[in-house]
């Protein structure tokens, strides 16, 4: 697990070869999709910037 601070935000990333990665990814698959919120924000003219 890596922590990256950007202003008021704290971002966490998990390396794919981490021993717990499979468990975390399987849990994330259970969460509802939220991309429609990003699409709505873009339609309203908000800037979306997601680091990859």
ModelCIF file with pLDDT and N, C-alpha, C, O atoms, coordinates in Angstrom:
data_MODEL
#
_entry.id   MODEL 
#
_entity.id                         1 
_entity.type                       polymer 
_entity.pdbx_number_of_molecules   1 
#
_entity_poly.entity_id                      1 
_entity_poly.type                           'polypeptide(L)' 
_entity_poly.nstd_linkage                   no 
_entity_poly.nstd_monomer                   no 
_entity_poly.pdbx_seq_one_letter_code       
;(UNK)(UNK)(UNK)(UNK)(UNK)(UNK)(UNK)(UNK)(UNK)(UNK)(UNK)(UNK)(UNK)(UNK)(UNK)(UNK)
(UNK)(UNK)(UNK)(UNK)(UNK)(UNK)(UNK)(UNK)(UNK)(UNK)(UNK)(UNK)(UNK)(UNK)(UNK)(UNK)
(UNK)(UNK)(UNK)(UNK)(UNK)(UNK)(UNK)(UNK)(UNK)(UNK)(UNK)(UNK)(UNK)(UNK)(UNK)(UNK)
(UNK)(UNK)(UNK)(UNK)
;
_entity_poly.pdbx_seq_one_letter_code_can   XXXXXXXXXXXXXXXXXXXXXXXXXXXXXXXXXXXXXXXXXXXXXXXXXXXX 
_entity_poly.pdbx_strand_id                 A 
#
loop_
_entity_poly_seq.entity_id 
_entity_poly_seq.num 
_entity_poly_seq.mon_id 
_entity_poly_seq.hetero 
1 1  UNK n 
1 2  UNK n 
1 3  UNK n 
1 4  UNK n 
1 5  UNK n 
1 6  UNK n 
1 7  UNK n 
1 8  UNK n 
1 9  UNK n 
1 10 UNK n 
1 11 UNK n 
1 12 UNK n 
1 13 UNK n 
1 14 UNK n 
1 15 UNK n 
1 16 UNK n 
1 17 UNK n 
1 18 UNK n 
1 19 UNK n 
1 20 UNK n 
1 21 UNK n 
1 22 UNK n 
1 23 UNK n 
1 24 UNK n 
1 25 UNK n 
1 26 UNK n 
1 27 UNK n 
1 28 UNK n 
1 29 UNK n 
1 30 UNK n 
1 31 UNK n 
1 32 UNK n 
1 33 UNK n 
1 34 UNK n 
1 35 UNK n 
1 36 UNK n 
1 37 UNK n 
1 38 UNK n 
1 39 UNK n 
1 40 UNK n 
1 41 UNK n 
1 42 UNK n 
1 43 UNK n 
1 44 UNK n 
1 45 UNK n 
1 46 UNK n 
1 47 UNK n 
1 48 UNK n 
1 49 UNK n 
1 50 UNK n 
1 51 UNK n 
1 52 UNK n 
#
_struct_asym.id          A 
_struct_asym.entity_id   1 
#
loop_
_ma_qa_metric.id 
_ma_qa_metric.mode 
_ma_qa_metric.name 
_ma_qa_metric.software_group_id 
_ma_qa_metric.type 
1 global pLDDT . pLDDT 
2 local  pLDDT . pLDDT 
#
_ma_qa_metric_global.metric_id      1 
_ma_qa_metric_global.metric_value   87.71 
_ma_qa_metric_global.model_id       1 
_ma_qa_metric_global.ordinal_id     1 
#
loop_
_ma_qa_metric_local.label_asym_id 
_ma_qa_metric_local.label_comp_id 
_ma_qa_metric_local.label_seq_id 
_ma_qa_metric_local.metric_id 
_ma_qa_metric_local.metric_value 
_ma_qa_metric_local.model_id 
_ma_qa_metric_local.ordinal_id 
A UNK 1  2 79.00 1 1  
A UNK 2  2 87.00 1 2  
A UNK 3  2 91.00 1 3  
A UNK 4  2 91.00 1 4  
A UNK 5  2 92.00 1 5  
A UNK 6  2 88.00 1 6  
A UNK 7  2 89.00 1 7  
A UNK 8  2 91.00 1 8  
A UNK 9  2 90.00 1 9  
A UNK 10 2 92.00 1 10 
A UNK 11 2 88.00 1 11 
A UNK 12 2 88.00 1 12 
A UNK 13 2 87.00 1 13 
A UNK 14 2 85.00 1 14 
A UNK 15 2 86.00 1 15 
A UNK 16 2 86.00 1 16 
A UNK 17 2 90.00 1 17 
A UNK 18 2 89.00 1 18 
A UNK 19 2 91.00 1 19 
A UNK 20 2 89.00 1 20 
A UNK 21 2 91.00 1 21 
A UNK 22 2 92.00 1 22 
A UNK 23 2 94.00 1 23 
A UNK 24 2 90.00 1 24 
A UNK 25 2 90.00 1 25 
A UNK 26 2 95.00 1 26 
A UNK 27 2 95.00 1 27 
A UNK 28 2 90.00 1 28 
A UNK 29 2 93.00 1 29 
A UNK 30 2 97.00 1 30 
A UNK 31 2 93.00 1 31 
A UNK 32 2 92.00 1 32 
A UNK 33 2 89.00 1 33 
A UNK 34 2 86.00 1 34 
A UNK 35 2 87.00 1 35 
A UNK 36 2 90.00 1 36 
A UNK 37 2 89.00 1 37 
A UNK 38 2 86.00 1 38 
A UNK 39 2 90.00 1 39 
A UNK 40 2 91.00 1 40 
A UNK 41 2 90.00 1 41 
A UNK 42 2 90.00 1 42 
A UNK 43 2 93.00 1 43 
A UNK 44 2 94.00 1 44 
A UNK 45 2 92.00 1 45 
A UNK 46 2 89.00 1 46 
A UNK 47 2 83.00 1 47 
A UNK 48 2 78.00 1 48 
A UNK 49 2 76.00 1 49 
A UNK 50 2 70.00 1 50 
A UNK 51 2 63.00 1 51 
A UNK 52 2 54.00 1 52 
#
loop_
_atom_site.group_PDB 
_atom_site.id 
_atom_site.type_symbol 
_atom_site.label_atom_id 
_atom_site.label_alt_id 
_atom_site.label_comp_id 
_atom_site.label_asym_id 
_atom_site.label_entity_id 
_atom_site.label_seq_id 
_atom_site.pdbx_PDB_ins_code 
_atom_site.Cartn_x 
_atom_site.Cartn_y 
_atom_site.Cartn_z 
_atom_site.occupancy 
_atom_site.B_iso_or_equiv 
_atom_site.pdbx_formal_charge 
_atom_site.auth_seq_id 
_atom_site.auth_comp_id 
_atom_site.auth_asym_id 
_atom_site.auth_atom_id 
_atom_site.pdbx_PDB_model_num 
ATOM 1   N N  . UNK A 1 1  ? 0.859   -1.172  0.000   1.00 79.00 ? 1  UNK A N  1 
ATOM 2   C CA . UNK A 1 1  ? 0.000   0.000   0.000   1.00 79.00 ? 1  UNK A CA 1 
ATOM 3   C C  . UNK A 1 1  ? 0.898   1.225   0.000   1.00 79.00 ? 1  UNK A C  1 
ATOM 4   O O  . UNK A 1 1  ? 1.845   1.324   0.780   1.00 79.00 ? 1  UNK A O  1 
ATOM 5   N N  . UNK A 1 2  ? 0.580   2.150   -0.887  1.00 87.00 ? 2  UNK A N  1 
ATOM 6   C CA . UNK A 1 2  ? 1.312   3.408   -0.943  1.00 87.00 ? 2  UNK A CA 1 
ATOM 7   C C  . UNK A 1 2  ? 0.362   4.555   -0.659  1.00 87.00 ? 2  UNK A C  1 
ATOM 8   O O  . UNK A 1 2  ? -0.803  4.521   -1.056  1.00 87.00 ? 2  UNK A O  1 
ATOM 9   N N  . UNK A 1 3  ? 0.862   5.572   0.028   1.00 91.00 ? 3  UNK A N  1 
ATOM 10  C CA . UNK A 1 3  ? 0.076   6.760   0.356   1.00 91.00 ? 3  UNK A CA 1 
ATOM 11  C C  . UNK A 1 3  ? 0.677   7.951   -0.372  1.00 91.00 ? 3  UNK A C  1 
ATOM 12  O O  . UNK A 1 3  ? 1.895   8.132   -0.377  1.00 91.00 ? 3  UNK A O  1 
ATOM 13  N N  . UNK A 1 4  ? -0.179  8.766   -0.987  1.00 91.00 ? 4  UNK A N  1 
ATOM 14  C CA . UNK A 1 4  ? 0.256   9.945   -1.722  1.00 91.00 ? 4  UNK A CA 1 
ATOM 15  C C  . UNK A 1 4  ? -0.627  11.106  -1.299  1.00 91.00 ? 4  UNK A C  1 
ATOM 16  O O  . UNK A 1 4  ? -1.850  11.024  -1.409  1.00 91.00 ? 4  UNK A O  1 
ATOM 17  N N  . UNK A 1 5  ? -0.029  12.178  -0.820  1.00 92.00 ? 5  UNK A N  1 
ATOM 18  C CA . UNK A 1 5  ? -0.798  13.347  -0.360  1.00 92.00 ? 5  UNK A CA 1 
ATOM 19  C C  . UNK A 1 5  ? -0.748  14.441  -1.412  1.00 92.00 ? 5  UNK A C  1 
ATOM 20  O O  . UNK A 1 5  ? 0.318   14.800  -1.912  1.00 92.00 ? 5  UNK A O  1 
ATOM 21  N N  . UNK A 1 6  ? -1.926  14.965  -1.738  1.00 88.00 ? 6  UNK A N  1 
ATOM 22  C CA . UNK A 1 6  ? -2.041  16.077  -2.688  1.00 88.00 ? 6  UNK A CA 1 
ATOM 23  C C  . UNK A 1 6  ? -2.981  17.100  -2.079  1.00 88.00 ? 6  UNK A C  1 
ATOM 24  O O  . UNK A 1 6  ? -4.202  16.983  -2.186  1.00 88.00 ? 6  UNK A O  1 
ATOM 25  N N  . UNK A 1 7  ? -2.402  18.099  -1.442  1.00 89.00 ? 7  UNK A N  1 
ATOM 26  C CA . UNK A 1 7  ? -3.218  19.117  -0.794  1.00 89.00 ? 7  UNK A CA 1 
ATOM 27  C C  . UNK A 1 7  ? -4.057  18.508  0.307   1.00 89.00 ? 7  UNK A C  1 
ATOM 28  O O  . UNK A 1 7  ? -3.527  17.888  1.229   1.00 89.00 ? 7  UNK A O  1 
ATOM 29  N N  . UNK A 1 8  ? -5.372  18.683  0.216   1.00 91.00 ? 8  UNK A N  1 
ATOM 30  C CA . UNK A 1 8  ? -6.273  18.153  1.236   1.00 91.00 ? 8  UNK A CA 1 
ATOM 31  C C  . UNK A 1 8  ? -6.577  16.671  1.028   1.00 91.00 ? 8  UNK A C  1 
ATOM 32  O O  . UNK A 1 8  ? -7.200  16.048  1.888   1.00 91.00 ? 8  UNK A O  1 
ATOM 33  N N  . UNK A 1 9  ? -6.147  16.092  -0.104  1.00 90.00 ? 9  UNK A N  1 
ATOM 34  C CA . UNK A 1 9  ? -6.477  14.715  -0.449  1.00 90.00 ? 9  UNK A CA 1 
ATOM 35  C C  . UNK A 1 9  ? -5.366  13.760  -0.065  1.00 90.00 ? 9  UNK A C  1 
ATOM 36  O O  . UNK A 1 9  ? -4.184  14.085  -0.182  1.00 90.00 ? 9  UNK A O  1 
ATOM 37  N N  . UNK A 1 10 ? -5.751  12.582  0.393   1.00 92.00 ? 10 UNK A N  1 
ATOM 38  C CA . UNK A 1 10 ? -4.814  11.493  0.633   1.00 92.00 ? 10 UNK A CA 1 
ATOM 39  C C  . UNK A 1 10 ? -5.248  10.344  -0.268  1.00 92.00 ? 10 UNK A C  1 
ATOM 40  O O  . UNK A 1 10 ? -6.354  9.820   -0.132  1.00 92.00 ? 10 UNK A O  1 
ATOM 41  N N  . UNK A 1 11 ? -4.364  9.956   -1.192  1.00 88.00 ? 11 UNK A N  1 
ATOM 42  C CA . UNK A 1 11 ? -4.676  8.904   -2.153  1.00 88.00 ? 11 UNK A CA 1 
ATOM 43  C C  . UNK A 1 11 ? -3.891  7.653   -1.795  1.00 88.00 ? 11 UNK A C  1 
ATOM 44  O O  . UNK A 1 11 ? -2.715  7.728   -1.438  1.00 88.00 ? 11 UNK A O  1 
ATOM 45  N N  . UNK A 1 12 ? -4.542  6.513   -1.890  1.00 88.00 ? 12 UNK A N  1 
ATOM 46  C CA . UNK A 1 12 ? -3.892  5.245   -1.597  1.00 88.00 ? 12 UNK A CA 1 
ATOM 47  C C  . UNK A 1 12 ? -3.881  4.387   -2.851  1.00 88.00 ? 12 UNK A C  1 
ATOM 48  O O  . UNK A 1 12 ? -4.847  4.375   -3.614  1.00 88.00 ? 12 UNK A O  1 
ATOM 49  N N  . UNK A 1 13 ? -2.792  3.672   -3.059  1.00 87.00 ? 13 UNK A N  1 
ATOM 50  C CA . UNK A 1 13 ? -2.717  2.748   -4.196  1.00 87.00 ? 13 UNK A CA 1 
ATOM 51  C C  . UNK A 1 13 ? -2.189  1.406   -3.690  1.00 87.00 ? 13 UNK A C  1 
ATOM 52  O O  . UNK A 1 13 ? -1.419  1.329   -2.733  1.00 87.00 ? 13 UNK A O  1 
ATOM 53  N N  . UNK A 1 14 ? -2.628  0.375   -4.361  1.00 85.00 ? 14 UNK A N  1 
ATOM 54  C CA . UNK A 1 14 ? -2.247  -0.987  -4.006  1.00 85.00 ? 14 UNK A CA 1 
ATOM 55  C C  . UNK A 1 14 ? -1.555  -1.611  -5.202  1.00 85.00 ? 14 UNK A C  1 
ATOM 56  O O  . UNK A 1 14 ? -2.098  -1.611  -6.306  1.00 85.00 ? 14 UNK A O  1 
ATOM 57  N N  . UNK A 1 15 ? -0.371  -2.139  -4.993  1.00 86.00 ? 15 UNK A N  1 
ATOM 58  C CA . UNK A 1 15 ? 0.352   -2.785  -6.081  1.00 86.00 ? 15 UNK A CA 1 
ATOM 59  C C  . UNK A 1 15 ? -0.324  -4.104  -6.419  1.00 86.00 ? 15 UNK A C  1 
ATOM 60  O O  . UNK A 1 15 ? -0.726  -4.846  -5.523  1.00 86.00 ? 15 UNK A O  1 
ATOM 61  N N  . UNK A 1 16 ? -0.450  -4.398  -7.704  1.00 86.00 ? 16 UNK A N  1 
ATOM 62  C CA . UNK A 1 16 ? -1.151  -5.611  -8.150  1.00 86.00 ? 16 UNK A CA 1 
ATOM 63  C C  . UNK A 1 16 ? -0.501  -6.891  -7.650  1.00 86.00 ? 16 UNK A C  1 
ATOM 64  O O  . UNK A 1 16 ? -1.177  -7.911  -7.517  1.00 86.00 ? 16 UNK A O  1 
ATOM 65  N N  . UNK A 1 17 ? 0.794   -6.857  -7.373  1.00 90.00 ? 17 UNK A N  1 
ATOM 66  C CA . UNK A 1 17 ? 1.454   -8.066  -6.891  1.00 90.00 ? 17 UNK A CA 1 
ATOM 67  C C  . UNK A 1 17 ? 1.471   -8.175  -5.366  1.00 90.00 ? 17 UNK A C  1 
ATOM 68  O O  . UNK A 1 17 ? 2.097   -9.082  -4.819  1.00 90.00 ? 17 UNK A O  1 
ATOM 69  N N  . UNK A 1 18 ? 0.790   -7.262  -4.681  1.00 89.00 ? 18 UNK A N  1 
ATOM 70  C CA . UNK A 1 18 ? 0.664   -7.322  -3.225  1.00 89.00 ? 18 UNK A CA 1 
ATOM 71  C C  . UNK A 1 18 ? -0.107  -8.578  -2.831  1.00 89.00 ? 18 UNK A C  1 
ATOM 72  O O  . UNK A 1 18 ? -1.007  -9.005  -3.554  1.00 89.00 ? 18 UNK A O  1 
ATOM 73  N N  . UNK A 1 19 ? 0.234   -9.161  -1.707  1.00 91.00 ? 19 UNK A N  1 
ATOM 74  C CA . UNK A 1 19 ? -0.421  -10.400 -1.275  1.00 91.00 ? 19 UNK A CA 1 
ATOM 75  C C  . UNK A 1 19 ? -1.915  -10.233 -1.007  1.00 91.00 ? 19 UNK A C  1 
ATOM 76  O O  . UNK A 1 19 ? -2.660  -11.212 -1.060  1.00 91.00 ? 19 UNK A O  1 
ATOM 77  N N  . UNK A 1 20 ? -2.361  -9.022  -0.723  1.00 89.00 ? 20 UNK A N  1 
ATOM 78  C CA . UNK A 1 20 ? -3.774  -8.771  -0.446  1.00 89.00 ? 20 UNK A CA 1 
ATOM 79  C C  . UNK A 1 20 ? -4.539  -8.191  -1.637  1.00 89.00 ? 20 UNK A C  1 
ATOM 80  O O  . UNK A 1 20 ? -5.730  -7.901  -1.523  1.00 89.00 ? 20 UNK A O  1 
ATOM 81  N N  . UNK A 1 21 ? -3.878  -8.023  -2.759  1.00 91.00 ? 21 UNK A N  1 
ATOM 82  C CA . UNK A 1 21 ? -4.485  -7.364  -3.908  1.00 91.00 ? 21 UNK A CA 1 
ATOM 83  C C  . UNK A 1 21 ? -5.733  -8.098  -4.399  1.00 91.00 ? 21 UNK A C  1 
ATOM 84  O O  . UNK A 1 21 ? -6.752  -7.458  -4.659  1.00 91.00 ? 21 UNK A O  1 
ATOM 85  N N  . UNK A 1 22 ? -5.677  -9.419  -4.530  1.00 92.00 ? 22 UNK A N  1 
ATOM 86  C CA . UNK A 1 22 ? -6.834  -10.175 -5.022  1.00 92.00 ? 22 UNK A CA 1 
ATOM 87  C C  . UNK A 1 22 ? -8.052  -9.961  -4.146  1.00 92.00 ? 22 UNK A C  1 
ATOM 88  O O  . UNK A 1 22 ? -9.159  -9.786  -4.655  1.00 92.00 ? 22 UNK A O  1 
ATOM 89  N N  . UNK A 1 23 ? -7.860  -9.971  -2.825  1.00 94.00 ? 23 UNK A N  1 
ATOM 90  C CA . UNK A 1 23 ? -8.966  -9.778  -1.899  1.00 94.00 ? 23 UNK A CA 1 
ATOM 91  C C  . UNK A 1 23 ? -9.569  -8.371  -2.070  1.00 94.00 ? 23 UNK A C  1 
ATOM 92  O O  . UNK A 1 23 ? -10.788 -8.210  -2.118  1.00 94.00 ? 23 UNK A O  1 
ATOM 93  N N  . UNK A 1 24 ? -8.703  -7.369  -2.160  1.00 90.00 ? 24 UNK A N  1 
ATOM 94  C CA . UNK A 1 24 ? -9.182  -5.991  -2.301  1.00 90.00 ? 24 UNK A CA 1 
ATOM 95  C C  . UNK A 1 24 ? -9.934  -5.822  -3.617  1.00 90.00 ? 24 UNK A C  1 
ATOM 96  O O  . UNK A 1 24 ? -11.001 -5.208  -3.639  1.00 90.00 ? 24 UNK A O  1 
ATOM 97  N N  . UNK A 1 25 ? -9.398  -6.354  -4.713  1.00 90.00 ? 25 UNK A N  1 
ATOM 98  C CA . UNK A 1 25 ? -10.053 -6.223  -6.009  1.00 90.00 ? 25 UNK A CA 1 
ATOM 99  C C  . UNK A 1 25 ? -11.401 -6.945  -6.031  1.00 90.00 ? 25 UNK A C  1 
ATOM 100 O O  . UNK A 1 25 ? -12.348 -6.460  -6.650  1.00 90.00 ? 25 UNK A O  1 
ATOM 101 N N  . UNK A 1 26 ? -11.496 -8.087  -5.367  1.00 95.00 ? 26 UNK A N  1 
ATOM 102 C CA . UNK A 1 26 ? -12.777 -8.795  -5.334  1.00 95.00 ? 26 UNK A CA 1 
ATOM 103 C C  . UNK A 1 26 ? -13.818 -8.018  -4.520  1.00 95.00 ? 26 UNK A C  1 
ATOM 104 O O  . UNK A 1 26 ? -15.002 -8.033  -4.857  1.00 95.00 ? 26 UNK A O  1 
ATOM 105 N N  . UNK A 1 27 ? -13.390 -7.351  -3.466  1.00 95.00 ? 27 UNK A N  1 
ATOM 106 C CA . UNK A 1 27 ? -14.305 -6.517  -2.673  1.00 95.00 ? 27 UNK A CA 1 
ATOM 107 C C  . UNK A 1 27 ? -14.753 -5.310  -3.486  1.00 95.00 ? 27 UNK A C  1 
ATOM 108 O O  . UNK A 1 27 ? -15.926 -4.938  -3.454  1.00 95.00 ? 27 UNK A O  1 
ATOM 109 N N  . UNK A 1 28 ? -13.821 -4.696  -4.216  1.00 90.00 ? 28 UNK A N  1 
ATOM 110 C CA . UNK A 1 28 ? -14.169 -3.537  -5.038  1.00 90.00 ? 28 UNK A CA 1 
ATOM 111 C C  . UNK A 1 28 ? -15.201 -3.884  -6.105  1.00 90.00 ? 28 UNK A C  1 
ATOM 112 O O  . UNK A 1 28 ? -16.023 -3.040  -6.461  1.00 90.00 ? 28 UNK A O  1 
ATOM 113 N N  . UNK A 1 29 ? -15.171 -5.106  -6.619  1.00 93.00 ? 29 UNK A N  1 
ATOM 114 C CA . UNK A 1 29 ? -16.138 -5.540  -7.621  1.00 93.00 ? 29 UNK A CA 1 
ATOM 115 C C  . UNK A 1 29 ? -17.561 -5.553  -7.072  1.00 93.00 ? 29 UNK A C  1 
ATOM 116 O O  . UNK A 1 29 ? -18.519 -5.468  -7.841  1.00 93.00 ? 29 UNK A O  1 
ATOM 117 N N  . UNK A 1 30 ? -17.713 -5.659  -5.756  1.00 97.00 ? 30 UNK A N  1 
ATOM 118 C CA . UNK A 1 30 ? -19.031 -5.697  -5.126  1.00 97.00 ? 30 UNK A CA 1 
ATOM 119 C C  . UNK A 1 30 ? -19.655 -4.312  -4.966  1.00 97.00 ? 30 UNK A C  1 
ATOM 120 O O  . UNK A 1 30 ? -20.860 -4.191  -4.742  1.00 97.00 ? 30 UNK A O  1 
ATOM 121 N N  . UNK A 1 31 ? -18.833 -3.269  -5.080  1.00 93.00 ? 31 UNK A N  1 
ATOM 122 C CA . UNK A 1 31 ? -19.328 -1.900  -4.906  1.00 93.00 ? 31 UNK A CA 1 
ATOM 123 C C  . UNK A 1 31 ? -20.094 -1.453  -6.142  1.00 93.00 ? 31 UNK A C  1 
ATOM 124 O O  . UNK A 1 31 ? -19.743 -1.831  -7.260  1.00 93.00 ? 31 UNK A O  1 
ATOM 125 N N  . UNK A 1 32 ? -21.145 -0.645  -5.951  1.00 92.00 ? 32 UNK A N  1 
ATOM 126 C CA . UNK A 1 32 ? -21.909 -0.163  -7.110  1.00 92.00 ? 32 UNK A CA 1 
ATOM 127 C C  . UNK A 1 32 ? -21.072 0.788   -7.972  1.00 92.00 ? 32 UNK A C  1 
ATOM 128 O O  . UNK A 1 32 ? -20.200 1.499   -7.472  1.00 92.00 ? 32 UNK A O  1 
ATOM 129 N N  . UNK A 1 33 ? -21.351 0.784   -9.255  1.00 89.00 ? 33 UNK A N  1 
ATOM 130 C CA . UNK A 1 33 ? -20.660 1.630   -10.224 1.00 89.00 ? 33 UNK A CA 1 
ATOM 131 C C  . UNK A 1 33 ? -21.017 3.101   -9.982  1.00 89.00 ? 33 UNK A C  1 
ATOM 132 O O  . UNK A 1 33 ? -22.173 3.424   -9.709  1.00 89.00 ? 33 UNK A O  1 
ATOM 133 N N  . UNK A 1 34 ? -20.039 3.975   -10.082 1.00 86.00 ? 34 UNK A N  1 
ATOM 134 C CA . UNK A 1 34 ? -20.260 5.407   -9.832  1.00 86.00 ? 34 UNK A CA 1 
ATOM 135 C C  . UNK A 1 34 ? -19.863 6.286   -11.010 1.00 86.00 ? 34 UNK A C  1 
ATOM 136 O O  . UNK A 1 34 ? -19.859 7.511   -10.884 1.00 86.00 ? 34 UNK A O  1 
ATOM 137 N N  . UNK A 1 35 ? -19.526 5.688   -12.158 1.00 87.00 ? 35 UNK A N  1 
ATOM 138 C CA . UNK A 1 35 ? -19.085 6.486   -13.304 1.00 87.00 ? 35 UNK A CA 1 
ATOM 139 C C  . UNK A 1 35 ? -20.131 7.484   -13.771 1.00 87.00 ? 35 UNK A C  1 
ATOM 140 O O  . UNK A 1 35 ? -19.781 8.530   -14.317 1.00 87.00 ? 35 UNK A O  1 
ATOM 141 N N  . UNK A 1 36 ? -21.408 7.182   -13.565 1.00 90.00 ? 36 UNK A N  1 
ATOM 142 C CA . UNK A 1 36 ? -22.444 8.103   -14.022 1.00 90.00 ? 36 UNK A CA 1 
ATOM 143 C C  . UNK A 1 36 ? -22.344 9.455   -13.309 1.00 90.00 ? 36 UNK A C  1 
ATOM 144 O O  . UNK A 1 36 ? -22.760 10.473  -13.864 1.00 90.00 ? 36 UNK A O  1 
ATOM 145 N N  . UNK A 1 37 ? -21.802 9.479   -12.093 1.00 89.00 ? 37 UNK A N  1 
ATOM 146 C CA . UNK A 1 37 ? -21.608 10.750  -11.403 1.00 89.00 ? 37 UNK A CA 1 
ATOM 147 C C  . UNK A 1 37 ? -20.561 11.597  -12.124 1.00 89.00 ? 37 UNK A C  1 
ATOM 148 O O  . UNK A 1 37 ? -20.719 12.812  -12.239 1.00 89.00 ? 37 UNK A O  1 
ATOM 149 N N  . UNK A 1 38 ? -19.499 10.965  -12.607 1.00 86.00 ? 38 UNK A N  1 
ATOM 150 C CA . UNK A 1 38 ? -18.470 11.689  -13.339 1.00 86.00 ? 38 UNK A CA 1 
ATOM 151 C C  . UNK A 1 38 ? -19.017 12.253  -14.642 1.00 86.00 ? 38 UNK A C  1 
ATOM 152 O O  . UNK A 1 38 ? -18.706 13.385  -15.010 1.00 86.00 ? 38 UNK A O  1 
ATOM 153 N N  . UNK A 1 39 ? -19.824 11.475  -15.333 1.00 90.00 ? 39 UNK A N  1 
ATOM 154 C CA . UNK A 1 39 ? -20.426 11.926  -16.589 1.00 90.00 ? 39 UNK A CA 1 
ATOM 155 C C  . UNK A 1 39 ? -21.310 13.150  -16.344 1.00 90.00 ? 39 UNK A C  1 
ATOM 156 O O  . UNK A 1 39 ? -21.255 14.112  -17.110 1.00 90.00 ? 39 UNK A O  1 
ATOM 157 N N  . UNK A 1 40 ? -22.110 13.125  -15.301 1.00 91.00 ? 40 UNK A N  1 
ATOM 158 C CA . UNK A 1 40 ? -22.976 14.261  -14.977 1.00 91.00 ? 40 UNK A CA 1 
ATOM 159 C C  . UNK A 1 40 ? -22.161 15.509  -14.635 1.00 91.00 ? 40 UNK A C  1 
ATOM 160 O O  . UNK A 1 40 ? -22.516 16.611  -15.052 1.00 91.00 ? 40 UNK A O  1 
ATOM 161 N N  . UNK A 1 41 ? -21.083 15.344  -13.888 1.00 90.00 ? 41 UNK A N  1 
ATOM 162 C CA . UNK A 1 41 ? -20.236 16.488  -13.564 1.00 90.00 ? 41 UNK A CA 1 
ATOM 163 C C  . UNK A 1 41 ? -19.611 17.089  -14.818 1.00 90.00 ? 41 UNK A C  1 
ATOM 164 O O  . UNK A 1 41 ? -19.538 18.311  -14.955 1.00 90.00 ? 41 UNK A O  1 
ATOM 165 N N  . UNK A 1 42 ? -19.159 16.229  -15.736 1.00 90.00 ? 42 UNK A N  1 
ATOM 166 C CA . UNK A 1 42 ? -18.591 16.730  -16.994 1.00 90.00 ? 42 UNK A CA 1 
ATOM 167 C C  . UNK A 1 42 ? -19.629 17.482  -17.811 1.00 90.00 ? 42 UNK A C  1 
ATOM 168 O O  . UNK A 1 42 ? -19.312 18.507  -18.415 1.00 90.00 ? 42 UNK A O  1 
ATOM 169 N N  . UNK A 1 43 ? -20.870 16.989  -17.842 1.00 93.00 ? 43 UNK A N  1 
ATOM 170 C CA . UNK A 1 43 ? -21.942 17.664  -18.572 1.00 93.00 ? 43 UNK A CA 1 
ATOM 171 C C  . UNK A 1 43 ? -22.209 19.055  -18.012 1.00 93.00 ? 43 UNK A C  1 
ATOM 172 O O  . UNK A 1 43 ? -22.604 19.960  -18.746 1.00 93.00 ? 43 UNK A O  1 
ATOM 173 N N  . UNK A 1 44 ? -21.991 19.223  -16.701 1.00 94.00 ? 44 UNK A N  1 
ATOM 174 C CA . UNK A 1 44 ? -22.205 20.514  -16.051 1.00 94.00 ? 44 UNK A CA 1 
ATOM 175 C C  . UNK A 1 44 ? -20.992 21.421  -16.187 1.00 94.00 ? 44 UNK A C  1 
ATOM 176 O O  . UNK A 1 44 ? -20.990 22.534  -15.663 1.00 94.00 ? 44 UNK A O  1 
ATOM 177 N N  . UNK A 1 45 ? -19.947 20.952  -16.894 1.00 92.00 ? 45 UNK A N  1 
ATOM 178 C CA . UNK A 1 45 ? -18.777 21.783  -17.127 1.00 92.00 ? 45 UNK A CA 1 
ATOM 179 C C  . UNK A 1 45 ? -17.692 21.665  -16.076 1.00 92.00 ? 45 UNK A C  1 
ATOM 180 O O  . UNK A 1 45 ? -16.734 22.439  -16.090 1.00 92.00 ? 45 UNK A O  1 
ATOM 181 N N  . UNK A 1 46 ? -17.820 20.716  -15.168 1.00 89.00 ? 46 UNK A N  1 
ATOM 182 C CA . UNK A 1 46 ? -16.784 20.536  -14.148 1.00 89.00 ? 46 UNK A CA 1 
ATOM 183 C C  . UNK A 1 46 ? -15.600 19.778  -14.747 1.00 89.00 ? 46 UNK A C  1 
ATOM 184 O O  . UNK A 1 46 ? -15.775 18.898  -15.589 1.00 89.00 ? 46 UNK A O  1 
ATOM 185 N N  . UNK A 1 47 ? -14.430 20.120  -14.315 1.00 83.00 ? 47 UNK A N  1 
ATOM 186 C CA . UNK A 1 47 ? -13.211 19.471  -14.794 1.00 83.00 ? 47 UNK A CA 1 
ATOM 187 C C  . UNK A 1 47 ? -12.957 18.227  -13.958 1.00 83.00 ? 47 UNK A C  1 
ATOM 188 O O  . UNK A 1 47 ? -12.955 18.286  -12.729 1.00 83.00 ? 47 UNK A O  1 
ATOM 189 N N  . UNK A 1 48 ? -12.747 17.118  -14.621 1.00 78.00 ? 48 UNK A N  1 
ATOM 190 C CA . UNK A 1 48 ? -12.470 15.846  -13.946 1.00 78.00 ? 48 UNK A CA 1 
ATOM 191 C C  . UNK A 1 48 ? -11.021 15.478  -14.248 1.00 78.00 ? 48 UNK A C  1 
ATOM 192 O O  . UNK A 1 48 ? -10.607 15.458  -15.407 1.00 78.00 ? 48 UNK A O  1 
ATOM 193 N N  . UNK A 1 49 ? -10.252 15.187  -13.198 1.00 76.00 ? 49 UNK A N  1 
ATOM 194 C CA . UNK A 1 49 ? -8.851  14.818  -13.375 1.00 76.00 ? 49 UNK A CA 1 
ATOM 195 C C  . UNK A 1 49 ? -8.547  13.630  -12.468 1.00 76.00 ? 49 UNK A C  1 
ATOM 196 O O  . UNK A 1 49 ? -8.445  13.775  -11.250 1.00 76.00 ? 49 UNK A O  1 
ATOM 197 N N  . UNK A 1 50 ? -8.406  12.470  -13.071 1.00 70.00 ? 50 UNK A N  1 
ATOM 198 C CA . UNK A 1 50 ? -8.110  11.249  -12.320 1.00 70.00 ? 50 UNK A CA 1 
ATOM 199 C C  . UNK A 1 50 ? -6.709  10.783  -12.679 1.00 70.00 ? 50 UNK A C  1 
ATOM 200 O O  . UNK A 1 50 ? -6.423  10.495  -13.841 1.00 70.00 ? 50 UNK A O  1 
ATOM 201 N N  . UNK A 1 51 ? -5.836  10.710  -11.678 1.00 63.00 ? 51 UNK A N  1 
ATOM 202 C CA . UNK A 1 51 ? -4.496  10.173  -11.918 1.00 63.00 ? 51 UNK A CA 1 
ATOM 203 C C  . UNK A 1 51 ? -4.599  8.681   -12.106 1.00 63.00 ? 51 UNK A C  1 
ATOM 204 O O  . UNK A 1 51 ? -5.401  8.016   -11.450 1.00 63.00 ? 51 UNK A O  1 
ATOM 205 N N  . UNK A 1 52 ? -3.781  8.150   -13.011 1.00 54.00 ? 52 UNK A N  1 
ATOM 206 C CA . UNK A 1 52 ? -3.783  6.698   -13.249 1.00 54.00 ? 52 UNK A CA 1 
ATOM 207 C C  . UNK A 1 52 ? -2.513  6.090   -12.734 1.00 54.00 ? 52 UNK A C  1 
ATOM 208 O O  . UNK A 1 52 ? -2.322  4.878   -12.839 1.00 54.00 ? 52 UNK A O  1 
#
